[in-house]
Amino acid sequence: MATADKVAGLDMAAPLPAAFAKLGLTTYADLLLHLPLRYEDETRITPIANVLHGELAQVQGVVTHSDVQYKPRKQLVVRIADADGELSLRFLHFYGSQTRQFTPGNVIRAVGEARGGFFGVEMVHPRCRVVSADTPLPDSLTPVYPAAAGVSQTLLRKHIAMMLAQADLTDSLPEPLREQYRLMRFGESVLALHRPAPEASLAALADRVHPAWQRIKFDELLAQQLSLRLARQTRRALGAPVIGGDGKLAAQLLANLPFALTAAQQRVWQEIGRDMTEPYPMQRLLQGDVGSGKTVIAALAAAQAIGGGYQAAFMAPTEILAEQHFYKLRSWFEPLGVEVVWLTGSLAKKARQTAMDKLVSGEAMLAAGTHALFQEQVAFVRLGLAVIDEQHRFGVAQRLALRQKGAQPHQLMMSATPIPRTLSMSYYADLDVSVIDELPPGRTPIVTKLVADNRREELIGLVRDKCYSGAQVYWVCPLIEESEKLQLQTAVDTFTALSAALPGVRVDLVHGRMNSADKAAVMAKFAAGQVGLLVATTVIEVGVDVPNASLMVIEHAERMGLAQLHQLRGRVGRGAAKSVCVLLYQQPLSALARARLKIIFESADGFYIASEDLNLRGPGEFLGARQSGAPMLRFADLAEDADLLDRAQQAADIMLDKYPAAVASHLSRWLSGRQEFGKA
């Protein structure tokens, strides 16, 4: 792109207006892909007599009357006429200079929505300009761009027009590939979107199914796929410990387990074990529905690492989950002579120092903890495996910090939020993915019930019966304290009310603001059966395993996302007893809340639920902090463009193999000044 030429009085060597930065536009190259939200047709004039009520139209007429009225409120009313009729233009907010624009005899071109008024058809606050009788009409549809305060459409159009006059529209897609996938040329696509022909289909443009949009979305997905593949290649060029060993420790662990692995668990364990014998860092995502047995697979990977002379670390996003891992790992490994240490931010200074000393000396070969594991002062003598549970809750920098604790340790990330196929193919394309797609035998199906809040007393009676019969119950609330903005039932109030309503039932409370020791004490009592009803915030969403708990009540279920509801529901149904999850909701329900509750009520399939959640809310919920600082897809829609994603994956492989120069050109256009897609 030329940078020093002047077009329409603007110098492309000069910086863009400062306000453009609000839209992420810092260079003229950014303007190329600042594409319109919609279009207005100013290529034709509608005779005033043909203007329909509710129609957006462009009219042209001579001002016959202009008057500032003061009743019922101050307003400027202008009458214009053409050969066929008259129309009123009404302005409730106006400047003195505008009144001069509407001097009788001036020819006005106005664009606005027509409606019936007291004096016939009128337009309120139309967009107007003075023209001459022979002023030509535009030869393309008028784009309406994403804008911001201080950035007008006129200013955007002016700079974008100048950029298009000089932009480098060379196609970055090799011609054989473009023809293979029957795509428009890039330059034609950009011009077709910034300046659509009058005959272009507004519906096709608005729905982003126009061939020009297909090309732009394909290019964006291709850039993402290329970036992820290059990130994968870069990682594979790094050295990692080759961890094979004799497999004795893993075999001992398996022999001591009170259950056998399912076929799905055996399959993914083989995949992970094989990865760890490679001389480059494993980067594998282990996903499986709630209760599918991911932790034991990660423990087997840790056993392989320890058996090979390397340390392993389990990192979890919350202390409750980290502590669950610690106790479970300790029960499995200490009988095998492996010391496990526990490391969180709330540990007392002396206990913390002891744990760190054992890690740096190698006395402890296995650690479980929270983000405290990747703080600078924590050192491992020989870290070979990092296991990250609920990986989407950690930021890119946090996971990289743990990776740097060893000479590129192997990394196993786990998620109980199933990743829909299109998301796995796009944002997680740089990872190897293993899926545990079956539940262990003996798990009972969970019955889900929707109950309106006006049946609360009836529900409390059900809880009373359950507790008196020896079963245990969760009652989950979304807030700890009263909020003026969200008048929701709080955990504290619910605890007080249920304690009073259920004499003879041991009721306890756990929430995120309690200190670690208090939370652990409450959870230990619940796990031991000493507490009948546990009132909790969503801190128990992951990691809590109490087989005797067979009823869960989720307060204000309409406020929660599908992934969170599914996770919470998975805390019951972990034993032989029939389990029920009650979704307690308040009316009226929004359309989105109704859709979510219908999905969770009708299905227990985590992958189906995740796919529907993607359709409802987009990819951000699944990606969490993984994409922190990296751009989400701006144009492609994973739910709508799965076919384009398939083709972009194929094209990425072909380009890397046959057209490496084109790869650099394509990424330069799409990633200039931005972080790489999905870089993690």
N, C-alpha and C positions, 0 to 999 in steps of 0.2 A: 504494500500500500504506500502510495506517495504521501509524504508528510508535510512538505513545505509549500505545496501549491495552495492557491487561494481560490475558493469557489463560493459564489454568492456572498462575497464580502467576508467570509470566514477563513481563518488560517488554521489548517490542521496541525501545524506545529505548535499551536497554542494549546494550553490545557483545556479540558472540558469545563463547563461551569461547575463550581464547587458543589452545587445542590445535586448534580447528577450522581455523586458518590452514594447518596441515599438509596439509589437503585442498583448499586454495585457497578456503575459505569465510570471507569477511571481513564479509559483510553478510547480512541475512536474505533479500535478493533472490537471493543465490547459492544458498540452500537450495532455491529453487523448482526448479532444474534439477540438483540433486544427486539423481540418480535411482537406484533400487535396482539392485543386481547380480542379485539373485534374490529368491525369496519362499518363505516357509514357510506351510503351511496349518494354522492354528490355529483354524479355524472349525468343526471337528468333532472329536469324541472317538471314538477307536477302542476298542472293547471289548478288554480285555487278551487275552481268548481268541482274538481275530481278528488280533492283531499278528503280522506275518510277519518271519522272519529277514532282516535287511538293509534293512528298511523304515524310513523316517523317519515316525514316528507321534506323535500326541499321546494320552496316556492320562490317566485321572483315577481315583484310588483313595484309600482310607483307609490311613494308616500302621499296619501291624500289628506291625512290629518294626524297631528301629534299633539298630545295634551298631557300635562301633569295633573292628575286628579288627587283630591285630598280626602274623599269619603268613598267607601268606609275606612280606607287607609291610603297613605300616600303611595301612588303608583304612576308609572308612565304607560300610557295607552296610545298605541300607534295603529293607524289603519293603512293598509296597502291594498292596491288593486291591480289586477291584470285584465286582459281582454275578456275574461270569463266570470270574474267575481271579485269579492272583497274578503279580507281576513284581518283579524285584530292580532296585534303583538302586544303582550302585557308584561311589564317589568315591575316587580315589587321591590327590587334593589337596583339602583342605577346611579350613574354619575352625571354631573352636569354636562360633561363632554358628550355623553351619549345622546342627550336631547338634540344636540346640533347634528348628529349623524342622521337623525330622522327629520330633517328639514323637508317640508312638502316639495315634491318634485324630484327628490332623490330616488334612484332605483336601488332597491334593497333585495339582497338574496338572503333568505332565512331558512335555517334547518331546525326543526323541532317536532315535537309530538302534538298533533292536532287534537282538539277536544271541543265539545260544545260549550259555548259561553252565553252570557246574557244577551250579547249582540250578535250571535251567530258563532261560526267557527273561529277559534282563537288558538294561539300558541303562547305558552307562558315561558318566559326566559329562553327564547330560541337563540341559536348562534347566528349572528347577523353580520353582514358587511355591505358597504356601499359598492356598487358595481356600475358599469356602464351597460347600455342595452346590448352591446356586442361583446361583453367580457366572456371569453371562452369557458366552457365547463371543463373540469378535470378529466383526464383521459384514463384515470384509474380510481378504484374505490379509495376512500379516505381512511387511513389506519388510525386506530385509537390504541395508544401504547400504554403499558403500565407506567404510572406516573407517581409523583410524590409532591409534598408541599414545596413550592418554589420551582417546580419543574412543570411547565405548561405543555400541552400538546403541540402548540405552535413552535416552542423552543426545541422540543424533541424532533419534530418533523424537519425542522430547518437543519439541525446537525446530522440527522440520519440521511437526509437527501444529499448533503455534501459528502458524507462518508461513502454513500453508494456510488457517487460520481467517480470516485477514485479507488474504491476497495479492490483488493486482490481477490477475485472470485474464482481463482484457479481451482479445479477439482482435486481434492486430496484423495479421492477414491480412484484407484486404477480403473481405466476404462473397461477392461474385461470383467471386473467385478461389478461395475455399475450396470453393464449390460446383462450380466448373469442374474442380478437381482431386480432388473427392470425398474431402475430408479431414475428420477429426473436428475439432470445435472445440478450441481450445487448452486452455481450462479443463477440458473433459471429459477431454482426453488426459492432462493433468498429474495430475488426481485418479485417473484409471484406472491410472496407473503407481505413484503413491504409495499408493493404497488400492484395489487390484483387488478386484472382486467375487468371492465364493467360487467362482462358476461359471466364472470367467475361465480360459482355457487357459494352464496353466503353461508348456507347450511354446512357444506363440506368444509369451508374454512373454519366456521365456528366449532364444528365437531372434531376438527383436526384429522379429518380423513382425506383431505385434498392431497393429491400426489406430492405437492411441495412439502406439506407437513410430514408425509411419510418419509421423505428423504431426510428432513431435518432430524426427525426422531431416530431414524436408523443411524445417522452420523453420531448422534449423542450416545446411543447405546454402544456403537462401535468404539467410540473413544473410551467409554467405561471399561469395555471388555479388554481393549488393548492395554489400558493402564493396569488393570488387575493382573493380566498375564505377565506384563513386564515386572510388576512387583513380585510375582511368584518366581520368575526367573532370577531376580536379584537375590531373593531369599535363598533359593536353591544353590546359589553360588557361595553362600556362607558355609563355613564348616560347622559341624555339630558332632557331639560324641556318638560314636557307633555303639549302641547299647543292645547287646544280645544276651550274653551270659548263658549259663546252663539251664535257666528256667526253674531251678529248684525252689526258690522262694515263692514264685508265683504258683507253682504246683502245690506247695505246702498250704498257701493261703486258700486255694481252691478246695483242697481236701478238708480243711477245717470249717468251711462254710456249711451252714445247716440247710442249704438248698443247692440245687443244680442250676447251672446257667441255662437260659433258654437258647434256642437255635439262633435267634437274632443277636443275643449277647455274645455267643461264641463267634459269630461272624465278625462283629465289630471288634472284638478283642484281637482276632487274628489280623485285622487291618491295622490296628494301632500298634500291635507288637511288631509287625513287619516294618511300619514306618520308623520305629525307633532304632532299627538296625541300619538305616540309611545314613550316609555321611553328611546329610544336610538337615536343617531343622524341620521336624514335623510341625505342621500347622494344620491341625485337624479339628473340625467341629463335630462333637458328638451330640446328637440331638435325639430326644425320645420323649414320649409323653410322660405326664406325671406318673411316678411309680413304676417306670419301665426298668429300673435298675441300672442307672448310669453310674452311680457312685462305685459300685463293685467293679465295674470295668476300669474306672480310673484307678482304683486301688490295685488292680492287677498290673496296670501300666507302671504304677509306683513300685510294685514288687519287682518288676523287670529292671527298672532303673536301679533300685537298691541292690538287687542281686548282681548287677553289673558294676557295682562300686560307686554309684552316683546317688546324690540326694534328690528328693522330690518335695515339692511344695504344693499344697492345696490352698487356693485363695477363693474366698467367698465374699459377697457384697455386704452381708450383715453379720453381726456377732452371733446371733441365734443360729444362723446356718453354718457359720464357721465352727461354732461349738458343737453342733450336731456332727459335722465331719470329724472333728477331733475325737469325740467319744467313740464314734463308730470305727475310725481308723485305729485308735488305741486298742479297742477290743479285738480287732483283727490282727494287728501287727505285734503287739507286745508279747503274746504267746510265742511268736516266732523270733523273739530276741531283738526286735527293732524298736528303738525308742522314738516316740512321737512327741514333739513339743507344740505348744499352743502360744500364738503370738497375736495380740490385738492391741489397739491403742489404749484400752482402758486397764491393761495389766499394771499392777504395782511395779514401781521402778526396779526393785530387786528381782522379782520374778521375771520381768522382761529381760533384764541383763543376763540372768541365768540361761534363759532360752536362747538368747543371741550367742552366748559363749558356747553353748552346745552345738549350735549350727556351724559356727566358724571353726570349731575344733573337729567336727565330724562325729562327735559323740552321738548326736541326734541325726538320723538320716532322713527323717520325714517331719515336715512342719505343716500345721494347719493354722489358718488365720485370716484376717481381713486385709485391707489395703496396707496395714502396718508392715506386711511382709516385704513391700517394695520401698520402704523408706531407706535413705542413704546409709544409715548406721547399721542396717541388717546385712550381714554378709554370710554367704554359704561357702563352704570349703570346695564343694564340687557339685553344683546344681546341674542335674541332667534332665529333669522334667518339671515343667510348671503346669499345674492343672488349674483352670480358671472356671469356676462354676457360675452359672447365670451370667455368662460373659458379656451380654449386651448392657449390663449395668455398669461396666467399667469403661473408662475412657481409653482412647488410643495410647496416650502417654503413660497411663498406669500399667497397661499390659506390656508396653515396651520396657518399662522400668524393671519389671519382674524378669523379662527376657534377658536383660543386661546383668542379672545377678550371676549368670553363668556364661560360659563360652558358647553363646547361642544354644540354650537348652531347648529340647523338644517342648512343644506347647500343645496341650490338649484343652480345648474350650468346650464347655458343656452348656446345653440350654434345654430347659423343659418347656420352652415356648417353641413349638414346632415352626420351622421356617417354611413358608409356602415355596413351591417349586420355582416360581419366577423370581422370588427374592433370593433364593439360593443360587440361581443361575446368574444373577446380576451382582448385587452387593457382596455376596459371599463367594464369588467365582474364583477368588484367589486361594480359597481354602479347600482342603479335602473334607468331604462330609461323610460321616457315618450315621446311620439311622437305626435305632432300636425300635422296630415296628411291631413288637408284640409285648403284651404284659405278662408278668410271671403268673403261673397257675395259682388258683386260690383267691384271686382278687374278685370281689363281688361288685357287680355293676352298681353305680350310684344313681339313685332316683332323684331327679331334680323337680322341685315344685316352685311355682310362682305364687306368692301370697301377698295380697295388698295389706298395707299397714293397719287398716281398720280391723284386721283379724289378729292383732298382736296378742290379746288376752288368750285367745284360743291357742296360739302358738306357744305361749308361756306354759299353758297346761300340758302341751306335748313335751316340752323340755322337762317339766316336772316328772312326767311319767317315765321318760327315758332315764333320768338320773336316779329315780327311785328303783328302777329295774337293774341298776348297776352299770348302765352304759355311760359314756362321757360325751360332752357336747361342747362345740365351739360356738361362740356368738361374736361375729366380727363386725366392727364399726369403723367407719372411715376416718374419723377425727378423734383427737385426744381431748381437746378442750372446745368449749363453745366458740363458734365463729360468728361474727355479726354478718359476714357475707354469705356464709353457707349455714343456714339454720338446720343442721343435721343433728341427729341423735348422737351424742358423744359416748366414747367408751367409758368415761368416768361416770356419767349420769346413768348409763345403761347398767354398769356394774352395781351402782347404788340401788337402782330400781329393782333389778333382778335378785339382788341379795335379800331385799325386803319381801319380794313376791314369792320366794322359794325357800321358806324355812325348812331346815333339815338338809338342804343341799349346800355342799361346800362350793362357794363361788370365789373365783380369784380373777385377777386382772394383770394383763401384760401389755406393755406398749413401748414404742421406740425410745421414749425419753427416760425410761428407767435405766439405772446403771446395770452394767453387765452381770454383776453378782446377783442382783435382785431378779433380773429376767431369768437367769439360769436357775435360780431357786424355784421360781414359780413353774417353769417348764419341767423341772425335775419332778416336782410334786404332781403335776398333771400326768406326766409319763408314768409315774408310779401308781396312778389311780387314786391318789389322795384328794384330788380336786374333781368334782363332778362336772362343773360348768366353768369354762375358761372364756372370759370376756377379753377380747384382744383387738388391736388395730391390725392393719394388713402386714404388720411385722412378721406374722406367722405364715405369710404367703408361700414361702419356700422352705423346704428342709425339715419341717416338723413331721415326725413319724410316730404316731400313737395309734396302734392297731385297734384299741378299745373304743376310740372315738368314732361314733357312727352317725352323728347328727351335726350338721353345721347350719347355722343361720347367718346369712349375710345381709346386714342392715344397709339400706339405701343402695341396693344392687343396681338401681338404674343409673347411679353416678359412676359406676366402675366400668373399665374396659373389658373386652372379651377375654384377653389374655390373662388379666388379673383374676377375673371370675373363675376361669378354668383352673388356674393355679390354686386358688383357695379351695375350690371344690375337691381338688385332689388330696387335701389333707384328711378327708374321710375315705371310706372304702378301702382301707389298708389292712383290714382284718377279715374274718369270716362272716361277721354280722352284716345284715342288710343295712346299707347306709343311705341317708337322705340328706340332700342339700336344699335348704329353703332359701329362695331369693326373695327377701322382703323389700317391697318397693312402695314408693309414695306416688300417688296420682296428683295431677295428670302427667302422663308420660309423653316425652318428646318423641318424634318419629324415629330418631336415632336410638334412643333408649329402648323403644319398643322393638326395633329391629335386633338390637343386641340381645335382649332378654329372650326373644323368640329363638335365636340361633343357639344360645346356651341351653335353653330348655329342650330343644329338639335333638341336640347332638352331644355326645361325649367324645367324639373323635377330635383330638387335638389338632390334627392337620387340616381337617375341614374347617374347624373354628378359626384357625390361624389364617386360612385362605379368605374366609368371610371377613375377618378383621382387617385384612389387607385391603379388601374392597371398600370397607366402610371408612377406614381412617388413613389409608396410605402406608408407606413403608417406615415412616419415622418411628412408630411404636415398637417395631421389631428391631430396628437398627440401634435404637437408644444412643448411647454415647459412642458407639463404634464409628459413626460418621461425624463425630464432633470436629468442626473445622473444615469438613469437606463438603462440596456441594451435593445436594440431592439432585435427582434428575429434574431438569427444568421443563422438559417438553414431553418426553415419553411417559406413558402410564403403564406400569407393569401389569395391571389387571387387563388393560385393553390391548396392549401391544406385545403380547407373548410371542406372536408369530415373528414380529420384527426382532425380538430378542434372540430367537432361535437363529435367524439369518445373520444377525450381528456377531453371534458367537462363531459361526462358520467362517464369516468374512475375516474375523480377527485372526483365526488360525492361518488362513490363507495369506493374509498380509504379512504376518510375522515370518512366514516361510518364504514367500516369493517377492514381497515388495517392502523391504525394511525401510527404504527411503520414504515411502508413502506413509509409513507409521509415524515417523517423526513429524511430517508435515501435518498429518491429521491431528495428532495430539497437540501440536503447537496452536492450531486454530481453536481447539475445544478446551484446552486446559491452560492457556496462556494466563498467567497471573493467578491461577487457582491451584489448590492442592489437588493431588490425584484422587480420582474417584475411588472410594473404598480403601484408601491407603491405611494400613493398620499394622 
